[in-house]
Amino acid sequence: MHATRVRVTGLVQGVGFRPFVWHLAEEEGLSGKVWNDAAGVLATVCGPEDAIIRFLCRLRAEAPPLARIDDIRSEPDTSVLDDAFAGFQIVTSIAGEVKTGIVPDAATCPDCLSETFDPKSRRFRYPFTNCTHCGPRLSIVSAIPYDRENTSMASFVMCSQCQAEYEAPADRRFHAQPNACPQCGPRVWIEQSGSEVGTSDPIKTIARRIEKGEIAAVKGIGGFHLAVDASNSQAVETLRTRKNRPRKPLAIMARDLDQVRTYCDVGEEEADLLTAAAAPIVLLKSKQNTALASGLAPGTDRLGVMLPSSPLHHLLMSELRRPIVLTSGNLSEEPQATKNAEARETLGHIADAYLMHDRPIVNRLDDSLVRVSRSGKAVLRRARGFAPAPIRLGEELRQSSVPVLAMGGELKSTFCFLRNGQAIVSQHMGDLENRRTLEDFQKTLALYRRIYDFDPQLIAIDSHIDYLSTQLGHRLAAETGAELTEVQHHHAHFAACLAEAGVSPEDEASLAIVLDGSGLGTDKTIWGGELLVGGYKHFERVAHFRPVALPGGTAAIREPWRNLYAHLQAAFGSDQAFEICDSVFGDRFAGRNLSILDRMIAKGLNAPLSSSAGRMFDAVAAALDVCAQRQSFEGETGLTLEAMARPFASIEEGYPIDIDGGETKIFTWKPLWATLLKDLQAGVDRGRISARFHVGLINALSKCCLQIAQERKVKRIVLSGGVMQNELLLDGLAERLRNTGMEVILPRELPSNDGGISLGQAVIAAIRAEI
């Protein structure tokens, strides 16, 4: 007789891991016990040595579908041989220092979906059917261990049948914390004008109202959504008007893959993502001349599509003949409503009716957004279904023991906890410039600190003092006594990719191309078109886009015509720029006092210098009369230029771009603008012009990158920054560089935009603390 103590770490709570261990032990004839604690799962097994060996092998090989095992450690434990175990037992969880993770919310599994649509099942048409293989997790949890009393299901007392399932180790609902049924669980209802609407089937009734053209506010897993018939152009425009979202693309929900294929091209990897447990929005190539409203995604050839992620959504879609728009339940740029009272207050002027339920949402979760291109899968927004699964770090990074809180950036904000070599990056929180988003960020950070029992010794912040996340970091440091460390914005982008790829902290031989909208540079100017050499510990700016003024400061970000003038003035001087604006772009500059902009630039008054790649895209877009007067959402110019260029990118030659030599190389734009202006005056198709711009950037960046790599003896290239969400640019650069034998690293688990920089900040801070 042998006895072994087994420690399993990773995502092993709330996924049916204890009953899985129980089943294995029963099948191998072992006695003992298993329980949850703050670090993961612990088990003691007693029996023949060969049975214990088989048990340990099967633990990893046959783990439950939602489990992610990071480590299994076992050691002899002779102390338990004196205990007289009667078979194998699952025992009560114990608390302690939190080292385990919270499993992301998971889409409905096939077994629960079958029950939901089975007239013989007691959960027939029940919108909250779940088990240990699916259902809410992060959205309902308020503490670890993940037990029912630590979730928003605590107030729902299970009926005798549900309790029997919960207590039976052989049942797939054994210790499924959200377990419920129509007799004891949450319920749904329809509201209109603050009053409940009487109906025997709220979901069927709301479906009929959507088909009639109404806007419905639907409470989902992580927050409210607004739903309309995706084929009803008038309903879509009404939604845009009421939500104040004039042109930003709207995502749709389809019933199943067959229905998706009616409207979009779907590859094998895209189909796998659509049907995965995370159930993200997947960007797909939209087909022409379908029955969908033309106003869903104006100016782009891609459409965001998702499949139902909960029984409620499956039931709703089963009642509808066509896909629906399903967009976050909020005013444009505000956080998604999660509470019923909040939805009544904030969505009253948008929604015609509400589909409510009474299961509280503890953690707001937006829909995740992913894309598949020639470079593989890219996460564009990491939220429901992905967060807060820990980011796996390399062995050397796992040695860090200093608890680090990284505050992220200002836009696409996330925060990161780093402790014991484990990185927990929060779900996407949004833009902190919005007051409600900032409040939500602070509330979620406080909740995470409580859930993970996290007390930081070091707080990493962006070096831009005007960022609200930076200011909040200063206040938290004062409150907690934690040490502060500043991390340059583009260095954080760089380091996040290195950390994802498991690059060693001792390896300082990487070259990064980081292209984004803005980030404060070490010279106190605004950076955004950068080539950096180094690693986690150090970096050197070895090349960058020529700095051009931003006349009007933040106004230049919203109004692309300002960037167009600034670029023309930088390339040709004021007199020639005036002439070009009058002769080539007269309509775009009608009524504009360019002399004022000229004086602002000359005197440096509210016209900071910026090497931003994002503003370069804005300038080209304005030249092509794309959002010239104003962008309605961040990145609109880049999204539109990419779609315009796509049909021509493989057949066009790129515009010339000069690269001034020297110790720091500088990309200059005069030859590009001279050629682009000739094309405009010759009447060249705007899509071809956009393609020539994209190809020119790819040519210049890859040429400069390879030259620097040769000079510095670098073989690894990192591609990051928000502008790298441009599929044409990313794929073109990655392929060009790989074809020369370079190792190319791209963000995979985190977005290339500012949603990923909190990981980079955390890792840089941790390594600095160890030096």
MARTIMAR-169821 format. One line per 2 residues: number of its first residue (from 1); their letters; for each residue x, y, z of C-alpha. Coordinates in steps of 0.5 Angstrom, whole numbers. Example, Ala and Ser with C-alpha at 12.3 -4.5 7.8 and 13.67 -1.06 7.14 Angstrom:
1	as	25:-9:16 ~ 27:-2:14
END
This chain:
1	mh	0:0:0 ~ 3:7:-2
3	at	0:14:-1 ~ 1:20:-5
5	rv	0:27:-4 ~ -2:31:-10
7	rv	-2:39:-12 ~ -5:41:-18
9	tg	-5:48:-20 ~ -8:52:-26
11	lv	-15:53:-28 ~ -18:48:-24
13	qg	-23:51:-20 ~ -31:51:-22
15	vg	-29:46:-28 ~ -31:40:-25
17	fr	-24:38:-23 ~ -26:35:-16
19	pf	-31:30:-19 ~ -26:28:-25
21	vw	-21:26:-19 ~ -26:22:-16
23	hl	-28:19:-22 ~ -21:17:-23
25	ae	-19:15:-16 ~ -26:10:-16
27	ee	-24:7:-23 ~ -16:6:-21
29	gl	-19:3:-14 ~ -16:8:-10
31	sg	-18:11:-3 ~ -17:18:-1
33	kv	-20:25:-1 ~ -19:31:-6
35	wn	-21:39:-4 ~ -20:46:-7
37	da	-16:51:-3 ~ -13:58:-5
39	ag	-8:55:-9 ~ -11:50:-13
41	vl	-13:43:-12 ~ -10:38:-7
43	at	-11:31:-6 ~ -9:25:-2
45	vc	-9:18:-6 ~ -8:11:-3
47	gp	-7:4:-6 ~ -2:0:-10
49	ed	4:4:-13 ~ 2:2:-20
51	ai	-5:5:-20 ~ -3:11:-17
53	ir	2:12:-23 ~ -4:11:-28
55	fl	-8:16:-24 ~ -2:21:-24
57	cr	-2:20:-32 ~ -9:21:-33
59	lr	-10:27:-29 ~ -7:31:-34
61	ae	-9:27:-40 ~ -16:27:-39
63	ap	-17:33:-35 ~ -24:37:-36
65	pl	-25:41:-42 ~ -25:48:-38
67	ar	-19:46:-34 ~ -12:48:-35
69	id	-7:45:-32 ~ 0:49:-31
71	di	3:44:-26 ~ 2:37:-22
73	rs	7:36:-16 ~ 7:29:-12
75	ep	10:27:-6 ~ 10:21:-2
77	dt	5:22:4 ~ 6:16:9
79	sv	2:20:15 ~ -4:18:12
81	ld	-3:11:12 ~ -6:11:19
83	da	-13:14:17 ~ -18:9:15
85	fa	-21:12:9 ~ -28:9:6
87	gf	-27:10:-1 ~ -25:16:-4
89	qi	-28:23:-1 ~ -29:30:-4
91	vt	-28:35:2 ~ -30:42:4
93	si	-25:47:1 ~ -21:51:5
95	ag	-18:58:5 ~ -11:61:4
97	ev	-6:65:0 ~ -9:66:-7
99	kt	-5:62:-12 ~ -10:59:-17
101	gi	-14:63:-22 ~ -21:64:-24
103	vp	-24:60:-30 ~ -27:65:-35
105	da	-34:64:-37 ~ -36:59:-42
107	at	-41:58:-47 ~ -46:53:-47
109	cp	-44:46:-47 ~ -48:41:-52
111	dc	-51:37:-46 ~ -54:43:-43
113	ls	-56:45:-50 ~ -59:39:-51
115	et	-63:39:-44 ~ -65:46:-46
117	fd	-69:44:-52 ~ -71:37:-49
119	pk	-79:37:-48 ~ -78:32:-43
121	sr	-72:35:-39 ~ -74:39:-33
123	rf	-70:45:-35 ~ -74:45:-42
125	ry	-73:52:-44 ~ -69:54:-38
127	pf	-65:60:-40 ~ -60:59:-34
129	tn	-58:51:-35 ~ -51:50:-34
131	ct	-46:45:-31 ~ -39:44:-29
133	hc	-37:44:-37 ~ -40:51:-38
135	gp	-44:57:-36 ~ -42:63:-32
137	rl	-35:64:-28 ~ -32:71:-27
139	si	-38:74:-28 ~ -41:72:-22
141	vs	-35:71:-17 ~ -34:75:-11
143	ai	-28:71:-8 ~ -24:65:-8
145	py	-25:59:-7 ~ -30:59:-12
147	dr	-36:56:-8 ~ -43:58:-9
149	en	-43:62:-2 ~ -38:67:-6
151	ts	-42:68:-12 ~ -48:72:-14
153	ma	-52:65:-14 ~ -51:65:-6
155	sf	-58:68:-5 ~ -62:62:-10
157	vm	-63:56:-5 ~ -63:50:-9
159	cs	-69:45:-9 ~ -68:38:-7
161	qc	-67:36:-14 ~ -61:41:-16
163	qa	-58:40:-9 ~ -58:32:-10
165	ey	-54:34:-17 ~ -50:38:-13
167	ea	-48:33:-8 ~ -47:27:-13
169	pa	-40:26:-15 ~ -42:22:-21
171	dr	-46:28:-23 ~ -44:33:-28
173	rf	-47:38:-24 ~ -43:36:-18
175	ha	-41:43:-14 ~ -43:47:-21
177	qp	-44:53:-17 ~ -49:56:-21
179	na	-53:50:-21 ~ -61:52:-22
181	cp	-67:50:-25 ~ -74:54:-26
183	qc	-76:52:-19 ~ -70:55:-15
185	gp	-66:59:-20 ~ -66:66:-23
187	rv	-72:68:-28 ~ -73:72:-34
189	wi	-79:77:-35 ~ -80:83:-40
191	eq	-80:90:-38 ~ -83:96:-41
193	sg	-83:103:-38 ~ -81:101:-31
195	se	-87:96:-31 ~ -87:88:-32
197	vg	-90:86:-38 ~ -95:80:-37
199	ts	-93:74:-42 ~ -92:66:-41
201	dp	-86:66:-45 ~ -82:73:-44
203	ik	-76:70:-49 ~ -81:69:-55
205	ti	-85:75:-54 ~ -78:79:-54
207	ar	-77:76:-60 ~ -83:78:-64
209	ri	-82:85:-62 ~ -75:85:-65
211	ek	-78:82:-71 ~ -83:88:-71
213	ge	-77:93:-71 ~ -76:95:-64
215	ia	-70:95:-60 ~ -69:91:-54
217	av	-64:91:-48 ~ -62:84:-47
219	kg	-59:82:-40 ~ -54:77:-42
221	ig	-48:74:-38 ~ -43:80:-37
223	gf	-48:86:-38 ~ -54:88:-42
225	hl	-54:88:-50 ~ -58:92:-55
227	av	-61:88:-60 ~ -65:89:-67
229	da	-66:85:-73 ~ -60:86:-77
231	sn	-64:86:-83 ~ -68:92:-82
233	sq	-64:98:-84 ~ -69:103:-81
235	av	-68:99:-74 ~ -61:99:-75
237	et	-61:107:-76 ~ -65:108:-70
239	lr	-61:104:-66 ~ -55:108:-68
241	tr	-58:115:-67 ~ -61:113:-60
243	kn	-54:110:-58 ~ -50:116:-61
245	rp	-46:111:-65 ~ -46:114:-72
247	rk	-41:109:-76 ~ -37:105:-71
249	pl	-39:97:-74 ~ -44:93:-70
251	ai	-43:86:-69 ~ -49:81:-70
253	ma	-51:74:-67 ~ -53:69:-71
255	rd	-57:62:-70 ~ -51:57:-72
257	ld	-45:56:-77 ~ -50:55:-82
259	qv	-53:62:-82 ~ -47:65:-81
261	rt	-44:62:-88 ~ -50:65:-91
263	yc	-47:72:-90 ~ -40:71:-89
265	dv	-34:67:-91 ~ -32:62:-85
267	ge	-25:59:-85 ~ -24:53:-81
269	ee	-20:56:-76 ~ -26:62:-75
271	ad	-31:56:-75 ~ -27:53:-69
273	ll	-27:60:-65 ~ -34:61:-66
275	ta	-36:55:-63 ~ -31:55:-58
277	aa	-32:56:-50 ~ -30:63:-50
279	ap	-35:65:-56 ~ -32:71:-58
281	iv	-34:76:-64 ~ -30:74:-70
283	ll	-29:78:-75 ~ -31:75:-82
285	ks	-30:77:-89 ~ -38:79:-91
287	kq	-41:77:-97 ~ -44:82:-102
289	nt	-51:83:-103 ~ -54:79:-97
291	al	-61:81:-94 ~ -57:84:-88
293	as	-57:92:-87 ~ -52:96:-91
295	gl	-51:100:-85 ~ -48:95:-80
297	ap	-41:96:-82 ~ -40:102:-86
299	gt	-33:103:-90 ~ -31:96:-88
301	dr	-31:89:-92 ~ -31:85:-85
303	lg	-37:84:-80 ~ -36:82:-73
305	vm	-40:75:-72 ~ -42:71:-65
307	lp	-46:65:-64 ~ -50:64:-58
309	ss	-46:64:-51 ~ -52:62:-46
311	pl	-58:58:-46 ~ -62:65:-46
313	hh	-59:67:-53 ~ -60:60:-56
315	ll	-67:60:-54 ~ -68:67:-57
317	ms	-64:66:-63 ~ -69:60:-64
319	el	-75:64:-64 ~ -72:69:-70
321	rr	-71:68:-77 ~ -65:72:-78
323	pi	-59:75:-74 ~ -59:80:-70
325	vl	-55:86:-68 ~ -52:85:-61
327	ts	-48:91:-59 ~ -46:93:-52
329	gn	-52:96:-48 ~ -49:103:-47
331	ls	-49:110:-50 ~ -43:110:-54
333	ee	-36:110:-51 ~ -39:109:-44
335	pq	-39:102:-40 ~ -44:97:-41
337	at	-50:97:-36 ~ -50:91:-31
339	kn	-55:92:-26 ~ -63:92:-28
341	ae	-64:99:-24 ~ -58:102:-28
343	ar	-60:99:-35 ~ -67:103:-33
345	et	-64:109:-32 ~ -58:109:-38
347	lg	-62:105:-43 ~ -69:108:-43
349	hi	-68:113:-48 ~ -65:107:-53
351	ad	-69:101:-52 ~ -77:100:-53
353	ay	-77:94:-48 ~ -72:90:-43
355	lm	-71:82:-43 ~ -69:82:-35
357	hd	-67:77:-31 ~ -65:77:-23
359	rp	-58:74:-23 ~ -53:79:-21
361	iv	-47:81:-25 ~ -41:82:-21
363	nr	-36:83:-26 ~ -38:87:-32
365	ld	-35:83:-39 ~ -35:86:-46
367	ds	-35:81:-51 ~ -28:79:-54
369	lv	-26:80:-61 ~ -22:76:-65
371	rv	-19:76:-72 ~ -16:70:-76
373	sr	-11:73:-82 ~ -5:70:-85
375	sg	-1:71:-79 ~ -6:67:-75
377	ka	-11:69:-69 ~ -10:76:-66
379	vl	-14:78:-60 ~ -17:85:-61
381	rr	-21:85:-55 ~ -20:80:-49
383	ar	-26:80:-44 ~ -31:75:-44
385	gf	-29:68:-45 ~ -21:69:-44
387	ap	-20:74:-38 ~ -18:73:-33
389	ap	-14:66:-35 ~ -7:67:-33
391	ir	-2:69:-38 ~ 3:63:-38
393	lg	10:66:-37 ~ 17:63:-39
395	ee	21:59:-33 ~ 26:65:-32
397	lr	20:70:-31 ~ 16:65:-26
399	qs	22:66:-21 ~ 20:73:-20
401	sv	17:74:-13 ~ 15:81:-12
403	pv	8:82:-12 ~ 7:88:-18
405	la	1:91:-20 ~ 1:95:-27
407	mg	-4:100:-28 ~ -4:100:-36
409	ge	-6:106:-40 ~ -11:111:-42
411	lk	-15:107:-48 ~ -17:100:-48
413	st	-15:100:-41 ~ -13:93:-37
415	fc	-9:92:-31 ~ -5:86:-29
417	fl	-3:83:-23 ~ 4:79:-23
419	rn	6:75:-17 ~ 9:68:-16
421	gq	11:68:-24 ~ 3:68:-25
423	ai	0:74:-29 ~ -7:76:-29
425	vs	-9:81:-34 ~ -16:84:-33
427	qh	-22:84:-38 ~ -22:90:-43
429	mg	-25:96:-39 ~ -25:101:-44
431	dl	-23:108:-44 ~ -21:112:-38
433	en	-23:119:-41 ~ -30:117:-39
435	rr	-32:118:-32 ~ -36:112:-32
437	tl	-31:108:-35 ~ -26:110:-30
439	ed	-31:109:-24 ~ -32:102:-27
441	fq	-24:101:-27 ~ -23:103:-20
443	kt	-29:98:-18 ~ -26:92:-21
445	la	-19:93:-19 ~ -22:93:-12
447	ly	-26:87:-13 ~ -20:83:-16
449	rr	-15:85:-10 ~ -20:82:-6
451	iy	-21:76:-10 ~ -14:75:-11
453	df	-12:77:-4 ~ -7:82:-7
455	dp	-3:87:-4 ~ 2:90:-9
457	ql	9:92:-6 ~ 11:95:-13
459	ia	6:99:-18 ~ 8:100:-25
461	id	5:106:-29 ~ 6:109:-35
463	sh	11:115:-36 ~ 5:120:-38
465	id	3:123:-32 ~ -3:126:-35
467	yl	-6:119:-36 ~ -11:117:-31
469	st	-9:110:-30 ~ -2:114:-28
471	ql	-5:118:-23 ~ -9:113:-20
473	gh	-3:109:-19 ~ 0:115:-15
475	rl	-6:115:-11 ~ -5:107:-9
477	aa	2:108:-8 ~ 1:113:-3
479	et	-5:109:0 ~ -1:102:0
481	ga	6:104:1 ~ 8:101:-5
483	el	14:103:-9 ~ 12:106:-16
485	te	16:105:-22 ~ 15:109:-29
487	vq	15:105:-36 ~ 15:108:-42
489	hh	9:106:-47 ~ 12:103:-53
491	ha	17:99:-48 ~ 11:96:-45
493	hf	8:94:-52 ~ 15:91:-53
495	aa	16:87:-47 ~ 9:85:-47
497	cl	10:81:-53 ~ 17:78:-51
499	ae	13:76:-44 ~ 8:72:-48
501	ag	13:69:-53 ~ 17:67:-46
503	vs	24:71:-48 ~ 29:70:-43
505	pe	30:77:-38 ~ 37:76:-40
507	de	36:76:-48 ~ 37:84:-50
509	as	37:82:-57 ~ 30:84:-60
511	la	28:89:-65 ~ 21:92:-64
513	iv	17:96:-69 ~ 11:99:-65
515	ld	6:103:-69 ~ 1:106:-65
517	gs	-3:113:-64 ~ 1:116:-58
519	gl	5:115:-52 ~ 10:119:-48
521	gt	17:118:-51 ~ 23:119:-46
523	dk	25:126:-50 ~ 18:128:-47
525	ti	15:128:-55 ~ 9:124:-57
527	wg	12:118:-60 ~ 8:113:-64
529	ge	12:110:-70 ~ 18:107:-67
531	ll	23:102:-68 ~ 27:100:-61
533	vg	32:95:-60 ~ 33:92:-53
535	gy	29:87:-48 ~ 26:88:-42
537	kh	31:91:-38 ~ 33:97:-43
539	fe	31:99:-50 ~ 34:104:-55
541	rv	30:108:-60 ~ 34:106:-67
543	ah	29:109:-72 ~ 22:113:-72
545	fr	18:117:-76 ~ 19:124:-77
547	pv	16:128:-72 ~ 10:132:-74
549	al	6:137:-71 ~ -1:136:-68
551	pg	-4:143:-69 ~ -10:143:-64
553	gt	-7:137:-59 ~ -13:132:-58
555	aa	-17:136:-63 ~ -12:133:-69
557	ir	-14:126:-66 ~ -21:127:-68
559	ep	-21:132:-74 ~ -16:129:-79
561	wr	-16:135:-84 ~ -11:138:-78
563	nl	-6:132:-79 ~ -7:133:-87
565	ya	-5:140:-87 ~ 1:139:-81
567	hl	4:134:-86 ~ 4:138:-92
569	qa	7:144:-88 ~ 12:139:-86
571	af	14:136:-93 ~ 13:143:-97
573	gs	13:149:-93 ~ 7:153:-91
575	dq	7:157:-98 ~ 6:151:-102
577	af	2:147:-97 ~ -3:153:-97
579	ei	-3:152:-105 ~ -4:145:-105
581	cd	-10:146:-100 ~ -13:151:-104
583	sv	-12:147:-111 ~ -13:140:-109
585	fg	-17:140:-103 ~ -21:146:-103
587	dr	-27:143:-101 ~ -24:140:-95
589	fa	-21:146:-92 ~ -26:151:-94
591	gr	-28:156:-88 ~ -21:154:-85
593	nl	-16:159:-82 ~ -10:155:-84
595	si	-6:161:-82 ~ -8:160:-75
597	ld	-5:153:-75 ~ 1:155:-78
599	rm	2:160:-73 ~ 1:155:-68
601	ia	6:150:-71 ~ 11:155:-72
603	kg	11:157:-64 ~ 9:151:-61
605	ln	3:153:-58 ~ -2:147:-57
607	ap	2:143:-63 ~ 6:138:-60
609	ls	11:134:-64 ~ 9:127:-66
611	ss	12:121:-69 ~ 5:118:-69
613	ag	3:112:-74 ~ -4:113:-73
615	rm	-4:121:-74 ~ 0:119:-81
617	fd	-6:114:-83 ~ -11:120:-81
619	av	-7:125:-86 ~ -7:120:-91
621	aa	-15:119:-90 ~ -16:126:-90
623	al	-13:127:-97 ~ -17:121:-99
625	dv	-23:125:-96 ~ -24:119:-91
627	ca	-27:122:-85 ~ -23:128:-87
629	qr	-27:133:-82 ~ -28:128:-76
631	qs	-27:121:-74 ~ -33:118:-70
633	fe	-29:113:-67 ~ -22:112:-65
635	ge	-18:108:-71 ~ -24:110:-76
637	tg	-19:112:-81 ~ -15:106:-81
639	lt	-20:101:-81 ~ -23:105:-88
641	le	-16:105:-91 ~ -15:98:-90
643	am	-22:96:-93 ~ -20:101:-99
645	ar	-14:98:-100 ~ -15:91:-99
647	pf	-17:89:-107 ~ -11:92:-109
649	as	-5:91:-104 ~ -3:85:-108
651	ie	-2:88:-115 ~ 0:95:-113
653	eg	7:98:-112 ~ 9:102:-106
655	yp	10:110:-105 ~ 17:112:-104
657	id	19:114:-97 ~ 26:116:-95
659	id	30:114:-89 ~ 35:119:-87
661	gg	41:115:-84 ~ 45:117:-78
663	et	45:114:-71 ~ 38:114:-71
665	ki	34:113:-77 ~ 28:118:-79
667	ft	23:116:-84 ~ 21:122:-88
669	wk	15:123:-92 ~ 16:128:-97
671	pl	17:123:-103 ~ 11:120:-101
673	wa	6:126:-101 ~ 9:128:-108
675	tl	7:122:-111 ~ 0:121:-107
677	lk	-2:128:-110 ~ 0:127:-117
679	dl	-4:121:-116 ~ -10:125:-114
681	qa	-9:130:-119 ~ -9:124:-124
683	gv	-16:121:-122 ~ -13:115:-119
685	dr	-18:110:-116 ~ -17:112:-108
687	gr	-17:104:-106 ~ -11:104:-111
689	is	-8:110:-107 ~ -9:107:-100
691	ar	-6:100:-103 ~ 0:104:-105
693	fh	1:108:-98 ~ 0:101:-95
695	vg	5:97:-99 ~ 10:103:-98
697	li	10:103:-91 ~ 11:95:-91
699	na	17:97:-96 ~ 20:102:-92
701	ls	19:99:-85 ~ 22:92:-87
703	kc	28:95:-91 ~ 30:99:-85
705	cl	28:94:-80 ~ 33:89:-84
707	qi	38:94:-84 ~ 38:95:-77
709	aq	38:88:-75 ~ 44:86:-79
711	er	48:92:-76 ~ 46:90:-69
713	kv	46:82:-70 ~ 39:81:-68
715	kr	35:76:-71 ~ 28:77:-67
717	iv	23:82:-69 ~ 17:84:-65
719	ls	11:87:-68 ~ 6:91:-64
721	gg	2:97:-62 ~ -5:99:-64
723	vm	-4:100:-71 ~ -1:93:-72
725	qn	-9:91:-72 ~ -9:93:-79
727	el	-9:86:-82 ~ -5:88:-89
729	ll	0:92:-85 ~ 1:86:-80
731	dg	1:80:-85 ~ 5:84:-90
733	la	11:86:-85 ~ 11:79:-82
735	er	11:75:-88 ~ 17:80:-91
737	lr	21:79:-85 ~ 20:72:-84
739	nt	22:71:-91 ~ 29:73:-90
741	gm	30:68:-84 ~ 28:73:-78
743	ev	24:70:-72 ~ 18:74:-72
745	il	14:75:-65 ~ 7:78:-65
747	pr	2:79:-60 ~ -3:72:-59
749	el	-6:72:-52 ~ -7:80:-51
751	ps	-9:85:-56 ~ -3:89:-60
753	nd	-7:95:-58 ~ -6:98:-51
755	gg	-10:93:-48 ~ -4:89:-47
757	is	1:94:-44 ~ -1:92:-37
759	lg	3:86:-38 ~ 9:89:-41
761	qa	9:94:-35 ~ 9:89:-30
763	vi	14:84:-33 ~ 19:90:-33
765	aa	18:93:-26 ~ 19:86:-23
767	ir	25:85:-27 ~ 28:92:-25
769	ae	26:90:-18 ~ 30:83:-18
771	i	36:87:-21
END
